[in-house]
Amino acid sequence: MFIFVAIVGLPINIWLSYMLVSEGLVCSGFLIGDIIWGTMLFFIFLSIEEIVFGIITRMIWKRQYKIKL
């Protein structure tokens, strides 16, 4: 589930981060700052997405077995 969400959510997170930075909502005034903010936003969105889908997955499949590597 996590791999599926990461692959599907990747374009959406990139687009959303780009839109927030390009609209000037998270503007730092110089290019390097904007790149850093965009990267941070991308990883924040990805983390929130993974947590939410992890909770949903746990609610759907209550009996999960531990995987021993």
Secondary structure, DSSP 4 states (H G I P E B T S, - for coil): -HHHHHHHHHHHHHHHHHHHHHTTTT--SSHHHHHHHHHHHHHHHHHHHHHHHHHHHHHH----PPPP-
